[in-house]
Amino acid sequence: MNKIRLGNKDFYYQVFYKKNKNMYLRVKEGNIVITCNRLVKNNDIEAFILKNQFKILKLTEKTSKRVELYNQDSMYVFGKERTVHFQLNAKRNDFVLGEENISISFKKDYFDTLYIEKVYQTLLLKEIALIHSEEKQNLERYFDVSNIIFKSQLMKSRFGSCIAKRRIIKLNSILARFDRKYTKTILIHELIHLKVQNHQKGFYSYIDELIPNYKQTIREINQLSRKYVI
């Protein structure tokens, strides 16, 4: 990789040569990636980077504020930060959630992010079951909320989905990191889809009735989720 100074910071850049007529630039993991024709000289590449330095600095500033999904030191569980205690080489994967910390044991002798993701999924499913139980009596006044299969997985582009015919509701495991009010909002949103398939007028009639401040809550959760690298 080559190095160039922008502002008061050094950046590495990598060049990929293709049969492009134009030169293209993107920022990936803090590094600059250039795609251009083989005939383009190195001086022209660096001039192109300097021309776009304000764009590059802005992009790297945004990504530097983002938070990794899995952290060895702490975990956010429904809006509260907990210290993580790891035990490696344990006989089985397991975790215990406390008020101030979370203890996690691994079968493998490394930081197993796949299992950490399963922890978040498990925590979210427990929270979904609790909210469903708390809200069931109220929701039954509007539609049938029995015999539903709840699932959780990490999703890049949505907070939840509903397969009404199969009565399957799936929520994004990233919700387990935020205050439970966001899980409640997304869960009720998806439960409404058991009754109304699309986001038509009837759907928002239920939203207005069941989820006060829905638009504000959605704006908040969009802002929170953008901090994470998925």
Backbone bond lengths (Angstrom), bond angles and torsions (degrees), N, CA, C in turn:
res aa  C-N    CA-C-N  psi(-1)  N-CA   C-N-CA  omega(-1)  CA-C   N-CA-C  phi
1 M - - - 1.467 - - 1.528 110.78 -
2 N 1.326 115.36 149.03 1.459 121.63 175.82 1.524 109.79 -96.42
3 K 1.325 115.74 163.17 1.467 120.02 -177.72 1.520 109.55 -126.12
4 I 1.353 115.06 142.05 1.457 121.41 178.07 1.524 108.79 -143.31
5 R 1.318 117.03 147.21 1.461 120.76 -178.16 1.530 109.76 -100.80
6 L 1.330 114.87 125.54 1.465 121.56 176.71 1.517 107.91 -123.13
7 G 1.334 116.88 123.47 1.455 119.45 -175.25 1.518 108.68 65.71
8 N 1.328 116.18 -123.32 1.473 120.25 177.38 1.527 111.19 -114.45
9 K 1.330 116.38 26.53 1.461 120.68 -174.99 1.527 110.55 -134.28
10 D 1.343 115.76 140.41 1.470 121.13 176.25 1.525 110.12 -86.76
11 F 1.323 115.94 136.45 1.457 122.53 176.87 1.525 109.53 -122.83
12 Y 1.322 114.79 145.20 1.460 119.91 172.31 1.529 108.10 -96.65
13 Y 1.331 115.13 141.95 1.452 118.02 176.10 1.526 110.41 -132.76
14 Q 1.325 114.10 146.98 1.458 121.82 -178.62 1.523 108.53 -123.40
15 V 1.325 116.37 138.47 1.464 121.10 -176.54 1.525 110.16 -112.03
16 F 1.325 116.09 130.26 1.458 122.17 174.67 1.535 107.54 -114.52
17 Y 1.298 115.45 123.98 1.455 120.15 -176.96 1.535 110.36 -95.16
18 K 1.331 114.47 125.66 1.461 120.57 178.15 1.531 108.18 -137.92
19 K 1.297 115.92 -178.88 1.465 120.07 -178.86 1.531 110.90 -86.61
20 N 1.334 115.16 42.54 1.460 119.93 -179.64 1.524 110.79 -78.78
21 K 1.304 115.24 144.80 1.462 119.62 172.38 1.534 109.10 -80.83
22 N 1.351 115.87 -36.66 1.462 121.72 -178.57 1.520 111.21 -108.72
23 M 1.312 115.71 168.36 1.463 122.09 177.43 1.521 108.67 -101.30
24 Y 1.359 116.29 138.62 1.458 121.47 -178.34 1.528 109.92 -125.17
25 L 1.327 114.77 149.70 1.467 120.84 -177.42 1.519 109.76 -133.91
26 R 1.317 115.92 139.86 1.468 121.35 170.99 1.520 108.80 -147.14
27 V 1.316 115.76 162.32 1.464 121.95 179.03 1.514 108.52 -115.05
28 K 1.334 116.23 123.82 1.457 121.62 -178.25 1.518 109.38 -130.50
29 E 1.346 115.96 119.17 1.466 122.53 179.22 1.526 111.79 52.57
30 G 1.334 115.97 39.96 1.460 121.01 176.32 1.516 114.93 84.22
31 N 1.319 117.23 -5.76 1.462 121.46 179.31 1.527 110.46 -106.77
32 I 1.324 115.79 152.98 1.465 121.64 -179.94 1.524 109.28 -92.60
33 V 1.312 116.41 132.50 1.464 121.59 178.22 1.524 108.09 -118.00
34 I 1.324 115.91 123.48 1.461 122.36 179.99 1.526 109.64 -112.55
35 T 1.319 116.09 134.36 1.468 121.55 173.34 1.521 107.65 -119.33
36 C 1.333 116.33 124.92 1.467 119.14 -177.15 1.529 110.76 -156.83
37 N 1.325 115.18 175.73 1.458 122.61 177.68 1.532 110.51 -74.89
38 R 1.306 117.56 150.46 1.471 122.12 -179.23 1.529 112.56 -62.70
39 L 1.299 117.59 -21.44 1.453 120.87 -178.23 1.525 113.31 -78.24
40 V 1.335 116.30 -11.96 1.469 120.20 -178.78 1.529 109.70 -73.59
41 K 1.312 116.46 130.83 1.462 121.74 -178.87 1.521 111.12 -82.72
42 N 1.340 114.59 156.88 1.462 120.35 -177.62 1.533 112.16 -60.38
43 N 1.341 116.97 -37.73 1.467 120.37 178.26 1.526 111.43 -61.42
44 D 1.332 115.86 -37.36 1.471 120.33 178.74 1.526 111.07 -69.63
45 I 1.337 116.30 -35.26 1.468 120.59 177.98 1.524 109.91 -64.14
46 E 1.333 116.31 -46.48 1.463 119.71 -178.49 1.528 110.89 -67.91
47 A 1.322 117.24 -34.42 1.462 120.71 176.36 1.530 110.36 -64.26
48 F 1.339 115.86 -37.75 1.464 121.51 178.26 1.529 110.39 -65.67
49 I 1.335 116.06 -41.57 1.463 120.38 178.33 1.529 110.32 -63.71
50 L 1.325 117.25 -45.74 1.468 121.49 179.72 1.529 111.23 -62.08
51 K 1.313 116.21 -36.08 1.463 120.67 178.38 1.529 110.70 -63.21
52 N 1.340 116.82 -31.37 1.465 121.91 -176.95 1.535 112.46 -104.83
53 Q 1.347 117.01 18.70 1.462 118.81 -172.69 1.532 113.17 -63.02
54 F 1.325 118.77 -34.53 1.466 119.88 -179.41 1.532 110.82 -67.67
55 K 1.322 116.00 -37.02 1.460 120.87 175.54 1.535 110.23 -64.40
56 I 1.327 116.75 -43.84 1.473 121.95 -179.74 1.523 111.06 -63.66
57 L 1.336 116.80 -46.09 1.472 121.32 -179.60 1.516 110.95 -62.45
58 K 1.325 116.51 -38.22 1.465 120.67 179.42 1.522 110.91 -66.98
59 L 1.338 115.93 -42.58 1.473 120.21 179.65 1.528 111.64 -64.87
60 T 1.323 117.03 -43.42 1.471 119.89 -179.17 1.518 111.37 -70.06
61 E 1.326 117.37 -29.93 1.470 120.23 176.48 1.519 110.47 -65.76
62 K 1.331 115.75 -40.08 1.466 120.33 178.30 1.523 111.13 -63.91
63 T 1.343 116.74 -47.81 1.462 120.40 -176.30 1.524 111.71 -69.09
64 S 1.351 117.10 -29.19 1.466 119.43 -179.59 1.523 111.81 -68.43
65 K 1.330 116.34 -22.32 1.467 120.80 179.42 1.518 112.00 -87.42
66 R 1.328 116.92 -4.87 1.454 119.66 -178.08 1.521 110.61 -81.48
67 V 1.321 115.45 155.73 1.455 122.94 -173.15 1.522 109.54 -111.05
68 E 1.331 115.93 136.28 1.464 119.60 176.23 1.536 109.80 -67.58
69 L 1.313 115.90 146.99 1.468 120.74 -178.55 1.521 112.81 -64.96
70 Y 1.326 116.87 -34.83 1.460 120.62 -173.79 1.521 109.79 -126.51
71 N 1.313 115.78 127.56 1.457 122.16 -174.83 1.520 109.21 -127.48
72 Q 1.318 117.05 134.13 1.462 120.66 -178.16 1.528 112.85 -76.47
73 D 1.325 117.22 -16.19 1.467 120.04 -174.75 1.519 113.80 -98.99
74 S 1.325 116.71 -33.26 1.468 118.76 -177.15 1.522 110.91 -151.87
75 M 1.317 116.19 158.09 1.454 122.87 176.62 1.518 108.72 -136.23
76 Y 1.316 115.81 136.33 1.458 120.03 172.18 1.526 108.46 -89.93
77 V 1.319 115.71 123.73 1.462 121.65 179.53 1.519 107.80 -122.92
78 F 1.314 116.25 109.70 1.459 123.98 -177.63 1.530 112.17 47.93
79 G 1.326 114.12 49.16 1.447 121.54 172.27 1.513 115.90 88.27
80 K 1.322 117.15 -5.03 1.458 120.12 -178.99 1.529 110.27 -114.74
81 E 1.331 116.23 130.72 1.461 120.56 179.79 1.523 110.10 -80.74
82 R 1.324 114.75 132.03 1.460 120.62 178.52 1.530 109.73 -125.18
83 T 1.325 115.53 139.22 1.456 121.12 175.67 1.518 109.39 -70.31
84 V 1.336 116.40 139.32 1.466 120.87 -178.62 1.521 110.24 -100.51
85 H 1.334 116.17 130.28 1.459 122.66 173.05 1.525 107.69 -114.93
86 F 1.332 115.76 120.13 1.461 120.09 -178.50 1.521 111.31 -105.69
87 Q 1.318 114.68 142.49 1.457 121.64 171.19 1.523 106.82 -122.75
88 L 1.315 117.31 114.75 1.458 121.11 -178.56 1.518 111.50 -92.21
89 N 1.340 114.42 162.40 1.473 121.73 -179.50 1.530 112.74 58.48
90 A 1.298 116.64 30.97 1.460 120.26 176.12 1.531 109.67 -75.94
91 K 1.321 116.63 166.41 1.456 120.30 -178.02 1.524 112.07 -72.31
92 R 1.327 117.07 -27.05 1.468 119.60 -179.96 1.521 109.98 -153.19
93 N 1.323 115.77 158.98 1.454 120.76 174.45 1.525 109.23 -71.21
94 D 1.313 116.64 133.78 1.459 120.00 -179.71 1.517 108.62 -162.24
95 F 1.326 117.05 161.12 1.461 120.11 174.44 1.519 110.12 -150.95
96 V 1.333 114.29 152.14 1.462 121.62 176.98 1.519 107.21 -130.81
97 L 1.336 116.66 122.24 1.458 121.61 -178.43 1.527 109.83 -94.27
98 G 1.333 115.41 122.36 1.451 120.91 176.93 1.513 111.25 -108.28
99 E 1.317 116.85 -179.10 1.457 121.04 -179.52 1.525 111.85 -68.81
100 E 1.334 116.73 -37.59 1.461 120.96 -176.00 1.522 113.34 -114.16
101 N 1.341 117.30 -13.77 1.458 119.22 -177.06 1.524 110.87 -145.78
102 I 1.306 114.79 172.83 1.460 121.17 173.80 1.522 107.64 -135.85
103 S 1.327 116.27 126.50 1.465 121.96 -179.62 1.522 108.70 -100.62
104 I 1.325 115.91 127.35 1.462 120.93 -176.76 1.521 109.79 -127.99
105 S 1.313 115.99 131.66 1.465 120.47 176.68 1.527 109.06 -114.33
106 F 1.318 115.48 141.15 1.462 122.19 -179.60 1.525 110.56 -115.44
107 K 1.320 115.61 146.12 1.463 120.03 168.42 1.522 110.01 -75.54
108 K 1.325 115.88 -30.20 1.466 120.86 -174.84 1.522 109.69 -96.70
109 D 1.324 116.01 154.51 1.464 120.57 -174.08 1.531 112.13 -92.82
110 Y 1.333 116.30 38.71 1.459 120.85 174.48 1.526 108.73 -148.85
111 F 1.317 115.94 167.46 1.458 121.66 179.88 1.527 109.03 -69.54
112 D 1.308 116.76 103.15 1.462 123.19 -172.00 1.534 110.29 -89.94
113 T 1.332 116.38 93.82 1.461 120.15 -177.44 1.531 112.13 -67.17
114 L 1.328 117.03 -28.07 1.468 119.53 177.44 1.519 110.81 -62.86
115 Y 1.343 115.25 -38.98 1.461 117.43 178.55 1.536 111.12 -73.14
116 I 1.332 117.65 -37.10 1.463 120.17 176.19 1.522 109.94 -58.17
117 E 1.332 116.59 -40.29 1.461 120.22 176.56 1.529 110.72 -61.85
118 K 1.331 117.30 -39.47 1.465 120.25 177.76 1.523 111.64 -65.45
119 V 1.336 116.30 -33.07 1.469 120.24 175.98 1.519 109.51 -61.32
120 Y 1.327 116.38 -47.74 1.463 119.94 179.10 1.527 111.38 -62.01
121 Q 1.316 117.23 -40.22 1.460 120.36 179.01 1.526 111.24 -64.18
122 T 1.329 115.96 -42.05 1.467 120.66 178.98 1.522 111.03 -63.48
123 L 1.327 116.35 -44.79 1.465 120.86 179.46 1.526 110.85 -62.26
124 L 1.325 116.23 -40.54 1.464 119.38 -179.67 1.522 111.05 -66.69
125 L 1.318 117.60 -42.08 1.468 120.27 179.95 1.535 111.31 -63.16
126 K 1.327 116.34 -36.92 1.475 119.45 175.97 1.522 110.96 -64.61
127 E 1.329 116.19 -40.82 1.464 120.98 179.47 1.524 111.09 -67.79
128 I 1.329 116.64 -39.11 1.469 120.74 176.72 1.522 110.79 -60.10
129 A 1.339 116.03 -45.08 1.469 120.53 179.99 1.529 110.65 -61.68
130 L 1.331 116.47 -39.54 1.466 120.91 -179.61 1.530 110.63 -67.28
131 I 1.323 117.11 -46.94 1.469 120.82 -179.74 1.523 110.49 -64.16
132 H 1.332 116.27 -42.06 1.465 121.02 178.70 1.527 110.64 -59.24
133 S 1.317 116.63 -41.77 1.466 121.44 178.68 1.534 111.01 -65.81
134 E 1.343 115.99 -42.91 1.466 120.77 -179.09 1.528 112.37 -66.19
135 E 1.325 116.28 -37.19 1.462 120.82 -173.63 1.530 114.04 -96.86
136 K 1.323 116.88 -6.25 1.466 120.84 -171.75 1.528 112.76 -56.79
137 Q 1.308 117.32 -47.28 1.463 120.71 -176.71 1.533 111.20 -61.35
138 N 1.325 116.17 -41.20 1.457 119.67 178.93 1.529 111.32 -69.43
139 L 1.328 116.99 -43.32 1.456 120.75 -177.37 1.526 112.81 -67.53
140 E 1.325 116.21 -31.19 1.473 120.01 -178.96 1.520 112.58 -64.11
141 R 1.317 117.40 -15.06 1.466 120.16 176.05 1.527 110.94 -70.78
142 Y 1.348 115.76 -18.54 1.459 120.81 -175.43 1.524 113.11 -109.97
143 F 1.332 116.74 -39.52 1.465 119.24 -177.88 1.522 110.12 -162.48
144 D 1.324 114.90 168.14 1.464 122.19 -178.12 1.530 110.05 -75.83
145 V 1.326 116.50 121.51 1.467 120.50 179.42 1.531 111.11 -118.31
146 S 1.316 116.69 26.92 1.464 120.86 178.80 1.523 110.26 -97.24
147 N 1.334 115.27 162.60 1.471 122.79 174.83 1.542 112.78 54.20
148 I 1.318 115.53 47.01 1.458 120.79 178.89 1.527 109.20 -104.35
149 I 1.312 116.58 138.56 1.462 121.76 175.02 1.529 107.69 -97.39
150 F 1.312 116.10 120.28 1.459 120.80 179.01 1.527 109.94 -101.84
151 K 1.330 115.49 136.54 1.459 121.32 178.01 1.523 109.30 -133.99
152 S 1.334 115.07 161.84 1.456 120.34 177.70 1.523 109.48 -141.17
153 Q 1.319 115.50 138.74 1.462 120.91 173.15 1.527 108.30 -158.58
154 L 1.321 115.67 160.97 1.452 120.49 178.08 1.523 109.04 -77.11
155 M 1.339 116.60 127.28 1.458 121.57 -178.15 1.524 109.41 -127.87
156 K 1.324 116.65 142.88 1.462 120.96 -177.05 1.519 112.94 -82.79
157 S 1.318 118.25 -37.41 1.461 120.33 -165.53 1.522 115.64 -115.90
158 R 1.330 118.65 -1.65 1.465 119.29 -179.38 1.518 110.16 -149.25
159 F 1.327 115.61 158.97 1.466 120.57 179.31 1.522 112.09 -94.63
160 G 1.326 116.79 -17.61 1.454 118.78 179.94 1.516 111.55 -167.87
161 S 1.328 115.45 166.36 1.465 120.94 176.08 1.521 108.69 -149.90
162 C 1.337 114.73 157.14 1.464 120.40 -179.34 1.517 109.73 -136.42
163 I 1.331 116.41 126.23 1.467 121.83 171.39 1.523 105.62 -104.86
164 A 1.329 116.25 91.92 1.466 121.76 -170.02 1.531 112.79 -60.58
165 K 1.330 117.23 -41.16 1.468 120.62 -176.78 1.527 111.68 -63.08
166 R 1.333 116.10 -34.68 1.470 120.31 -179.56 1.527 111.93 -98.84
167 R 1.330 116.33 -1.90 1.466 123.32 179.29 1.540 110.95 55.64
168 I 1.318 113.75 47.00 1.470 121.08 177.66 1.526 108.66 -112.30
169 I 1.317 115.89 127.07 1.457 121.52 175.27 1.524 108.06 -120.54
170 K 1.324 114.75 128.60 1.463 120.73 -178.44 1.527 108.89 -121.33
171 L 1.349 116.53 130.23 1.452 120.88 177.71 1.525 110.75 -115.89
172 N 1.322 114.52 149.53 1.455 122.22 -179.99 1.526 109.79 -70.52
173 S 1.333 116.80 127.98 1.471 120.99 -177.06 1.520 113.05 -65.35
174 I 1.335 118.01 -14.83 1.463 119.66 177.48 1.529 110.67 -62.81
175 L 1.333 117.09 -22.66 1.462 121.60 178.92 1.521 112.36 -60.89
176 A 1.331 116.96 -25.91 1.473 120.75 -178.69 1.523 111.62 -66.43
177 R 1.320 118.14 -11.64 1.466 121.41 179.94 1.528 112.35 -88.18
178 F 1.327 117.14 -18.08 1.458 121.41 -171.31 1.526 111.86 -108.57
179 D 1.307 115.87 167.11 1.462 121.96 177.34 1.531 110.40 -48.79
180 R 1.321 115.60 142.38 1.475 120.47 -174.71 1.527 113.00 -60.96
181 K 1.341 118.72 -19.69 1.469 119.87 -179.46 1.530 110.85 -62.21
182 Y 1.343 117.01 -28.12 1.464 119.72 179.91 1.528 110.67 -74.97
183 T 1.325 116.83 -38.49 1.472 120.13 174.68 1.523 109.53 -62.01
184 K 1.312 116.19 -43.50 1.471 120.72 179.53 1.524 111.35 -60.31
185 T 1.332 116.73 -43.92 1.463 120.95 -179.69 1.520 111.65 -62.47
186 I 1.341 116.67 -48.14 1.471 120.14 -178.50 1.524 110.62 -68.06
187 L 1.318 117.18 -37.60 1.470 120.00 179.56 1.527 110.75 -62.68
188 I 1.326 117.23 -48.15 1.467 119.80 -179.95 1.529 110.50 -64.82
189 H 1.330 116.49 -38.29 1.473 120.88 175.17 1.531 110.28 -53.46
190 E 1.332 116.62 -49.32 1.467 120.18 -178.24 1.525 111.87 -71.25
191 L 1.320 117.80 -33.64 1.467 120.27 176.99 1.526 110.83 -63.57
192 I 1.313 117.57 -35.67 1.463 121.06 177.49 1.528 110.78 -61.62
193 H 1.342 115.65 -31.59 1.470 119.23 179.54 1.530 112.46 -67.61
194 L 1.313 118.12 -14.39 1.463 119.47 172.46 1.529 110.41 -66.50
195 K 1.336 114.76 -26.08 1.472 121.34 -178.75 1.531 111.46 -99.55
196 V 1.332 116.00 -42.04 1.471 121.29 -176.85 1.527 107.75 -124.47
197 Q 1.319 116.71 117.16 1.462 120.41 -171.37 1.526 113.13 -67.94
198 N 1.319 117.46 -47.45 1.458 120.35 -174.41 1.531 111.41 -107.88
199 H 1.323 115.64 177.43 1.458 120.92 179.65 1.531 110.18 -87.56
200 Q 1.307 114.46 59.72 1.455 119.39 179.94 1.530 109.57 -94.70
201 K 1.337 116.62 -175.26 1.459 120.94 -174.25 1.524 112.20 -57.25
202 G 1.324 117.05 -41.81 1.461 120.78 -179.56 1.517 112.56 -61.91
203 F 1.341 115.86 -34.61 1.464 120.48 178.87 1.522 110.69 -61.87
204 Y 1.325 116.53 -47.61 1.459 119.99 -176.95 1.522 112.87 -73.59
205 S 1.308 117.47 -17.43 1.474 120.19 171.78 1.522 109.50 -65.50
206 Y 1.343 116.43 -42.80 1.466 120.72 175.93 1.530 111.06 -67.05
207 I 1.330 116.38 -41.06 1.469 120.68 178.61 1.522 110.45 -56.62
208 D 1.340 116.72 -49.34 1.468 121.50 -178.95 1.519 111.34 -60.81
209 E 1.321 116.06 -34.07 1.467 120.65 -177.72 1.519 112.28 -77.87
210 L 1.346 116.33 -39.02 1.461 120.56 -169.77 1.530 114.50 -102.25
211 I 1.321 117.88 -23.04 1.473 119.53 -176.03 1.529 110.21 -128.78
212 P 1.321 117.53 87.46 1.471 120.01 175.58 1.536 110.18 -60.83
213 N 1.318 116.94 145.95 1.474 122.62 178.75 1.528 112.33 58.74
214 Y 1.326 116.88 34.64 1.458 121.53 -177.03 1.529 112.09 -58.03
215 K 1.331 117.32 -48.89 1.466 120.46 -176.01 1.530 111.58 -62.78
216 Q 1.318 116.94 -41.35 1.453 120.59 178.92 1.524 111.08 -64.42
217 T 1.329 116.28 -41.97 1.468 121.13 179.73 1.526 111.04 -63.15
218 I 1.326 116.99 -40.65 1.463 121.03 178.69 1.524 110.64 -65.83
219 R 1.327 117.00 -40.45 1.474 119.82 176.89 1.528 110.51 -60.37
220 E 1.322 116.06 -42.14 1.468 120.76 -179.20 1.525 111.28 -63.57
221 I 1.320 116.81 -45.59 1.459 119.51 -176.43 1.529 111.16 -70.33
222 N 1.314 117.53 -31.77 1.468 120.08 174.52 1.523 110.82 -62.95
223 Q 1.320 116.76 -41.71 1.460 121.16 178.27 1.529 111.31 -65.74
224 L 1.317 116.94 -42.66 1.462 120.86 179.49 1.529 111.87 -63.11
225 S 1.315 116.52 -45.19 1.473 120.50 -175.23 1.514 112.42 -69.86
226 R 1.344 117.45 -26.53 1.460 120.08 -179.93 1.521 112.62 -66.00
227 K 1.315 117.45 -18.51 1.456 121.06 -179.66 1.524 112.57 -72.10
228 Y 1.328 115.44 -19.21 1.462 119.78 -174.24 1.521 112.37 -96.54
229 V 1.321 115.69 143.55 1.458 122.32 175.62 1.515 108.02 -90.39
230 I 1.327 116.97 111.45 1.475 120.83 -179.16 1.528 108.60 -110.19
